[in-house]
Amino acid sequence: MDLSIGTLIGQAGTFLVFIWVTMKFVWPPLVQAMEERRQKIAEGLAQSDEAEKVLAHAQAEAEGIIKEARVKAGDIIEQASQRGNQMIEQAREEAMAEQARRVEAAEGEIRQATNQAREALRERVAELAVTGASRVIEKEIDAAKHRDILDKLAQEL
C-alpha cells in the first residue's frame, strides 16, 4: 500500500465532506431528538413528583377520613349502647308497672272474694241463727217479716 499525497488529500477532502453533510443534515435531527427526549424525561420526572405529592395528600386525607369515620362509628356504637340500655330500663319499668297493676288487680279480686265470702258467711250464719232460734222456740219465724232483725244480726257478725 502506497501512501501518496493525492490519496491523503482525497481522503481528507472526503472526510471533510462527510463531516459537513453529517453536521448539516444528520446532526440537527439527532440533537433535536435528544432534546425532545430530555424534555419528555424532565416532564415525566416533574409529573412523577407531582403525582407523589398528590398521592401523599390523598393518603393524608384518607387517613383523616378514616379517623373521622372511626370516631363517628364509636359515637354511633355508644349511642346504640345507650339506647339499648334505655330500652332495657324502659322495658324493666313497664314490666314492674305491669306487675304492680296485676298485683293490685289480684289484691282487688281477693278483697272482693273475701267480701263475697263474708257476705255469704253472714247469710249462712243468719239462716243458722233463724233455724236455731225457731227450733228453740219451736215455732217458725217468718224470714220476710223479720228481715230487719236478720240484717242487723248479719251486720253484727
C-alpha positions in Angstrom: 0.0 0.0 0.0 1.3 3.2 -1.1 0.6 6.4 0.6 0.6 9.4 -1.6 -0.2 13.0 -1.0 -3.0 12.9 -3.6 -4.7 10.0 -1.8 -4.2 11.6 1.6 -5.7 14.9 0.3 -8.6 13.0 -1.4 -9.4 11.1 1.8 -9.2 14.2 3.9 -11.5 16.0 1.5 -14.0 13.1 1.5 -13.8 13.1 5.3 -14.5 16.9 5.5 -17.4 16.5 3.1 -18.7 13.6 5.2 -18.4 15.8 8.4 -20.1 18.8 6.7 -23.0 16.6 5.4 -23.3 15.0 8.9 -23.3 18.4 10.6 -25.7 19.9 8.1 -28.3 17.0 7.7 -27.7 14.3 10.3 -26.6 16.2 13.4 -29.5 18.7 13.8 -32.3 16.0 13.8 -30.2 13.9 16.3 -29.7 16.9 18.6 -33.4 17.8 18.3 -34.4 14.2 19.1 -32.1 14.2 22.1 -33.6 17.5 23.3 -37.1 16.2 22.9 -36.2 13.1 24.8 -34.6 15.2 27.6 -37.7 17.3 27.8 -40.0 14.3 27.9 -37.9 12.8 30.7 -37.9 16.1 32.6 -41.7 16.3 32.2 -42.1 12.7 33.3 -40.0 13.4 36.4 -42.0 16.5 37.2 -45.3 14.6 36.7 -43.9 11.8 38.9 -43.0 14.4 41.7 -46.5 16.0 41.3 -48.1 12.6 41.4 -46.2 11.7 44.6 -47.3 14.9 46.2 -50.9 14.3 45.2 -50.7 10.7 46.5 -49.2 11.9 49.8 -52.0 14.5 50.1 -54.7 11.8 49.2 -53.2 9.4 51.7 -53.3 12.1 54.4 -56.8 13.0 53.5 -57.8 9.3 53.5 -56.3 8.8 56.9 -58.2 11.8 58.2 -61.4 10.4 56.8 -60.7 7.0 58.3 -60.1 8.6 61.7 -63.3 10.6 61.4 -65.2 7.5 60.4 -63.8 5.6 63.4 -64.8 8.4 65.7 -68.3 8.5 64.2 -68.5 4.7 64.4 -67.5 4.9 68.1 -70.2 7.6 68.7 -72.8 5.5 66.9 -71.9 2.4 68.9 -72.0 4.4 72.1 -75.4 5.9 71.2 -76.7 2.4 70.3 -75.4 1.1 73.6 -77.1 3.9 75.5 -80.3 3.5 73.5 -80.2 -0.3 74.2 -79.7 0.4 77.9 -82.6 2.9 77.8 -84.8 0.4 76.1 -83.9 -2.3 78.7 -84.6 0.1 81.5 -87.9 1.2 79.9 -88.9 -2.4 79.4 -88.0 -3.2 83.1 -90.1 -0.2 84.3 -93.0 -1.3 82.1 -92.7 -4.8 83.4 -92.6 -3.5 87.0 -95.7 -1.3 86.4 -97.5 -4.3 84.8 -96.6 -6.5 87.7 -97.8 -3.8 90.2 -101.0 -3.5 88.2 -101.6 -7.2 88.2 -100.8 -7.5 91.9 -103.2 -4.7 92.6 -105.9 -6.4 90.4 -105.3 -9.7 92.2 -105.5 -8.0 95.6 -108.8 -6.3 94.5 -110.1 -9.7 93.4 -109.0 -11.2 96.7 -110.8 -8.4 98.6 -113.9 -8.9 96.5 -113.8 -12.6 97.0 -113.2 -12.1 100.7 -116.2 -9.7 101.0 -118.3 -12.1 99.0 -117.3 -14.9 101.3 -118.0 -12.8 104.4 -121.4 -11.9 103.0 -122.2 -15.5 102.2 -121.0 -16.5 105.7 -123.2 -13.8 107.3 -126.2 -15.0 105.3 -125.5 -18.6 106.3 -125.0 -17.6 109.9 -128.3 -15.7 109.8 -130.0 -18.7 108.4 -128.5 -20.9 111.0 -129.5 -18.4 113.7 -133.1 -18.4 112.4 -133.1 -22.1 112.2 -131.6 -22.4 115.7 -134.0 -19.8 117.1 -137.0 -21.5 115.5 -136.0 -24.8 117.0 -135.5 -23.2 120.3 -138.9 -21.5 120.4 -140.5 -24.2 118.5 -142.3 -22.1 116.1 -141.3 -20.8 112.8 -140.0 -17.3 112.3 -141.1 -15.7 109.1 -137.9 -14.5 107.3 -139.7 -11.8 105.4 -141.3 -10.3 108.5 -138.1 -10.3 110.5 -135.7 -9.2 107.7 -134.7 -6.1 109.7 -133.7 -8.2 112.6 -131.7 -10.6 110.3 -130.0 -7.7 108.6 -128.8 -6.3 112.0 -127.7 -9.7 113.0 -125.7 -10.1 109.8 -124.0 -6.7 110.3 -123.0 -7.6 113.8 -121.4 -10.8 112.6 
